[in-house]
């Protein structure tokens, strides 16, 4: 009933752990059966390891959290050597989130992943392009098209592009990614936001701004998912403040083929199997035989 085709890759259900909120699954293994979820999007990986940002990295806000992790990660090579076999023990689809600070980083990372049997790369184009003054690849249509095209030239994997809600024109960026050969899109990444410590009289984060996620962004993320779904012909994976099965169904009705759960994992480690079970119960109670019946109906 819940089986989901994501650009030719079958998931047992449409519930995927969002990148950066689930590590590689190890920390959550004591709390839930990783076989119960449809997929895991790995911690964001780069060709070279990164230490991440200095200072405070997490800050709670009303109905959400802000993070300034800075893509701390062990590198693509280290992931392949130390984490991939662990993840392959489970039936959850492995989706490798790949980032980079320049096009060579992306290409070299993709080439390393080409030597593995993973099926899907989630291309994180919210990374700063250091050669272009630090503006994220996904902000402008031209740079988004360029990085997707370059990765498609060197990779045989399915390429799912993770879109930033901070783009100048999100729908145009989405259509340019599709034109460059993207097999799927995932959205939204975090919103750029600011928190201030009034007693220290300075920003909470060393980087001043940080990424906002959680239920506070859901109505905007939902609208963006629908906008993009209406504009492209490739699958869309929706995320942004999904806390329970009702939220997940909203995203599916807005057009999402599958959904990703992030912030909610920090509150309830069992939330993803609960969401999958909730979707199934909703389908039974409402005589829905297949999610295609309700996908994109809004």
C-alpha positions as CSV (number, residue, x, y, z in Angstrom):
1,X,0.0,0.0,0.0
2,X,2.8,2.4,0.9
3,X,5.4,1.3,-1.7
4,X,6.7,4.4,-3.5
5,X,8.5,4.8,-6.8
6,X,11.0,7.6,-6.5
7,X,12.5,8.2,-10.0
8,X,12.7,4.5,-10.6
9,X,13.9,3.5,-7.1
10,X,11.4,1.6,-5.0
11,X,10.9,2.7,-1.4
12,X,8.9,0.5,1.0
13,X,7.1,3.7,2.2
14,X,7.4,7.4,1.4
15,X,9.1,8.4,4.7
16,X,12.7,9.4,4.5
17,X,15.0,10.8,7.2
18,X,16.2,14.3,6.2
19,X,19.8,15.0,5.8
20,X,21.7,16.4,8.8
21,X,19.0,15.2,11.3
22,X,19.7,11.5,11.3
23,X,23.5,11.1,10.8
24,X,24.0,7.8,9.2
25,X,21.4,6.1,11.3
26,X,23.8,4.8,14.1
27,X,22.5,7.2,16.8
28,X,18.9,6.2,16.2
29,X,19.5,2.5,15.8
30,X,18.8,1.8,19.6
31,X,15.4,3.5,19.3
32,X,13.8,2.3,16.1
33,X,14.1,-0.4,13.5
34,X,15.7,1.3,10.5
35,X,14.0,-1.2,8.3
36,X,10.7,0.5,9.0
37,X,11.4,3.7,7.1
38,X,11.6,4.2,3.4
39,X,15.0,5.8,3.2
40,X,17.8,7.8,4.9
41,X,19.4,10.9,3.4
42,X,22.9,10.9,4.9
43,X,24.6,13.7,6.7
44,X,25.7,16.2,4.1
45,X,29.1,15.0,2.7
46,X,31.8,16.8,0.9
47,X,34.9,15.6,-1.0
48,X,37.2,16.8,1.8
49,X,36.2,16.6,5.5
50,X,34.9,19.7,7.2
51,X,35.1,20.8,10.8
52,X,32.0,22.9,10.6
53,X,31.2,26.3,12.1
54,X,32.5,27.7,15.4
55,X,30.4,28.9,18.3
56,X,26.9,27.9,19.1
57,X,25.3,25.6,16.5
58,X,21.7,25.0,17.6
59,X,19.2,27.5,18.9
60,X,15.6,26.8,19.7
61,X,12.9,29.2,18.4
62,X,9.1,29.2,18.8
63,X,7.9,26.2,16.9
64,X,11.3,25.5,15.4
65,X,15.1,25.4,15.6
66,X,18.0,27.2,14.0
67,X,21.2,25.5,13.1
68,X,24.6,26.6,12.0
69,X,26.5,23.3,11.7
70,X,28.5,24.3,8.6
71,X,28.4,20.9,6.9
72,X,30.7,19.2,9.5
73,X,31.4,15.8,8.0
74,X,34.0,13.1,7.6
75,X,34.3,13.3,3.8
76,X,32.8,11.1,1.0
77,X,35.7,8.7,1.1
78,X,35.5,8.2,4.9
79,X,31.7,7.6,4.5
80,X,32.3,4.9,2.0
81,X,35.0,3.3,4.1
82,X,33.3,3.5,7.5
83,X,29.6,4.1,7.3
84,X,28.2,2.6,4.0
85,X,28.4,-1.0,5.1
86,X,26.6,-0.2,8.3
87,X,23.8,1.5,6.4
88,X,23.5,-1.4,3.9
89,X,22.5,-3.8,6.7
90,X,19.1,-2.2,6.5
91,X,16.5,-2.1,3.8
92,X,16.0,1.7,4.0
93,X,17.1,3.3,0.8
94,X,20.5,5.0,1.1
95,X,20.4,8.5,-0.3
96,X,23.8,10.3,-0.2
97,X,23.6,14.0,0.3
98,X,26.5,15.6,-1.5
99,X,27.7,19.2,-1.2
100,X,30.7,21.2,-2.2
101,X,32.2,24.7,-2.1
102,X,33.2,24.6,-5.8
103,X,32.3,22.6,-8.8
104,X,35.5,20.4,-8.5
105,X,34.3,19.3,-5.0
106,X,31.0,18.2,-6.4
107,X,32.5,16.3,-9.3
108,X,35.2,14.6,-7.3
109,X,32.6,13.5,-4.7
110,X,30.3,12.2,-7.4
111,X,33.1,10.2,-9.0
112,X,33.9,8.5,-5.6
113,X,30.2,7.6,-5.2
114,X,30.2,6.2,-8.8
115,X,32.3,3.4,-7.4
116,X,29.5,2.4,-4.9
117,X,26.1,0.7,-5.5
118,X,24.0,3.5,-4.0
119,X,21.1,4.6,-6.2
120,X,20.4,8.2,-5.4
121,X,22.6,11.3,-4.8
122,X,20.8,14.2,-3.2
123,X,22.7,17.2,-4.5
124,X,22.8,20.0,-2.0
125,X,23.1,23.2,-4.0
126,X,22.6,25.4,-1.0
127,X,26.4,25.2,-0.5
128,X,28.3,28.5,-0.9
129,X,30.2,28.8,-4.2
130,X,33.5,30.1,-3.0
131,X,34.6,31.0,-6.5
132,X,31.6,33.3,-6.9
133,X,31.9,35.2,-3.7
134,X,30.1,32.7,-1.4
135,X,26.7,32.8,-3.0
136,X,24.9,29.5,-2.8
137,X,24.8,27.5,-6.1
138,X,21.1,27.1,-5.8
139,X,20.3,30.8,-5.5
140,X,20.7,31.6,-9.2
141,X,19.2,29.6,-12.1
142,X,22.5,29.7,-14.1
143,X,24.6,28.2,-11.3
144,X,22.0,25.6,-10.4
145,X,21.8,24.5,-14.0
146,X,25.6,24.4,-14.3
147,X,26.3,22.2,-11.2
148,X,23.5,19.7,-12.0
149,X,24.6,19.4,-15.6
150,X,28.2,18.8,-14.6
151,X,27.2,16.1,-12.1
152,X,25.0,14.4,-14.6
153,X,28.0,14.3,-17.0
154,X,30.1,12.2,-14.5
155,X,27.4,10.2,-12.6
156,X,25.1,7.4,-13.5
157,X,23.2,7.7,-10.3
158,X,19.8,9.2,-9.9
159,X,20.3,12.9,-9.1
160,X,17.8,14.4,-6.7
161,X,18.5,18.2,-6.3
162,X,17.8,19.7,-2.9
163,X,16.5,23.2,-3.4
164,X,16.9,26.3,-1.2
165,X,13.9,28.3,-0.3
166,X,16.2,31.3,-0.4
167,X,16.5,31.2,-4.2
168,X,15.7,34.3,-6.2
169,X,13.0,32.4,-8.1
170,X,12.5,28.9,-6.7
171,X,10.2,27.7,-9.5
172,X,12.7,28.8,-12.2
173,X,15.6,27.2,-10.4
174,X,13.5,24.0,-10.2
175,X,12.8,24.0,-13.9
176,X,16.4,24.7,-14.8
177,X,17.5,21.8,-12.6
178,X,15.0,19.6,-14.5
179,X,16.3,20.9,-17.8
180,X,19.9,20.1,-16.7
181,X,18.8,16.5,-16.2
182,X,17.8,16.2,-12.6
183,X,15.8,13.0,-11.9
184,X,14.0,14.4,-8.9
185,X,13.9,17.5,-6.6
186,X,13.7,17.8,-2.8
187,X,12.5,20.9,-1.0
188,X,12.7,22.9,1.1
189,X,16.1,23.3,2.7
190,X,16.3,25.6,5.7
191,X,15.3,29.3,5.6
192,X,18.0,31.9,6.2
193,X,17.1,33.5,9.6
194,X,18.5,35.6,12.4
195,X,18.6,35.2,16.2
196,X,19.9,37.9,18.6
197,X,21.1,37.6,22.2
198,X,19.9,40.9,23.7
199,X,22.0,40.6,26.8
200,X,25.3,40.0,24.9
201,X,24.1,42.5,22.2
202,X,25.1,40.3,19.4
203,X,23.9,37.5,17.1
204,X,23.5,34.1,18.7
205,X,25.6,32.5,15.9
206,X,29.1,33.3,14.9
207,X,28.0,33.3,11.2
208,X,25.2,35.9,12.2
209,X,22.5,34.1,10.2
210,X,21.5,30.4,10.3
211,X,19.1,27.9,8.9
212,X,15.5,27.8,10.3
213,X,13.5,24.6,10.3
214,X,10.6,23.0,12.1
215,X,6.9,23.4,12.1
216,X,7.0,27.2,11.9
217,X,8.1,26.9,8.2
218,X,5.6,24.2,7.2
219,X,2.9,26.5,5.5
220,X,5.6,28.2,3.4
221,X,7.3,24.9,2.5
222,X,4.0,23.4,1.6
223,X,3.2,26.2,-0.8
224,X,6.6,26.0,-2.3
225,X,6.3,22.2,-2.9
226,X,3.0,22.7,-4.6
227,X,4.4,25.5,-6.8
228,X,7.3,23.4,-7.9
229,X,5.2,20.3,-8.4
230,X,3.0,22.2,-10.8
231,X,6.0,23.4,-12.8
232,X,8.0,20.2,-13.3
233,X,7.4,16.7,-14.6
234,X,9.9,14.9,-12.3
235,X,9.2,13.7,-8.8
236,X,9.2,16.1,-5.9
237,X,10.2,15.1,-2.3
238,X,8.6,17.5,0.2
239,X,10.0,18.5,3.6
240,X,9.7,21.4,6.1
241,X,8.1,21.1,9.5
242,X,6.6,17.6,9.1
243,X,5.7,16.5,12.6
244,X,3.1,13.8,12.1
245,X,1.2,11.8,9.5
246,X,-1.3,14.6,8.9
247,X,1.6,16.9,7.9
248,X,3.0,14.2,5.6
249,X,-0.4,13.7,3.9
250,X,-0.6,17.5,3.3
251,X,2.7,17.4,1.5
252,X,1.5,14.4,-0.6
253,X,-1.7,16.2,-1.5
254,X,0.4,19.2,-2.5
255,X,2.3,17.0,-4.9
256,X,5.1,15.2,-3.0
257,X,6.0,11.7,-4.2
258,X,7.8,11.1,-0.8
259,X,8.5,13.2,2.3
260,X,11.5,13.9,4.5
261,X,11.4,14.3,8.3
262,X,14.0,16.3,10.1
263,X,13.4,18.4,13.2
264,X,10.8,16.0,14.5
265,X,13.4,13.3,14.9
266,X,15.0,15.4,17.7
267,X,11.7,15.5,19.6
268,X,10.6,11.9,19.0
269,X,13.0,9.3,17.7
270,X,10.1,7.0,16.7
271,X,8.3,9.7,14.7
272,X,9.1,8.3,11.2
273,X,7.6,4.8,11.7
274,X,4.7,6.5,13.4
275,X,4.2,8.7,10.4
276,X,4.3,5.7,8.0
277,X,1.8,3.8,10.1
278,X,-0.4,6.9,10.4
279,X,-0.4,7.3,6.6
280,X,-1.4,3.7,6.1
281,X,-4.2,3.9,8.7
282,X,-5.5,7.1,7.1
283,X,-5.6,5.3,3.7
284,X,-7.5,2.4,5.1
285,X,-10.0,4.6,6.9
286,X,-10.6,6.7,3.8
287,X,-10.6,3.9,1.3
288,X,-7.5,5.1,-0.5
289,X,-5.8,2.2,-2.3
290,X,-2.8,4.1,-3.6
291,X,-1.2,7.4,-2.7
292,X,-1.5,8.4,-6.4
293,X,-5.2,8.9,-5.7
294,X,-4.4,11.9,-3.5
295,X,-1.0,13.1,-4.8
296,X,-1.1,16.6,-6.1
297,X,-4.9,17.0,-5.7
298,X,-4.6,20.5,-4.3
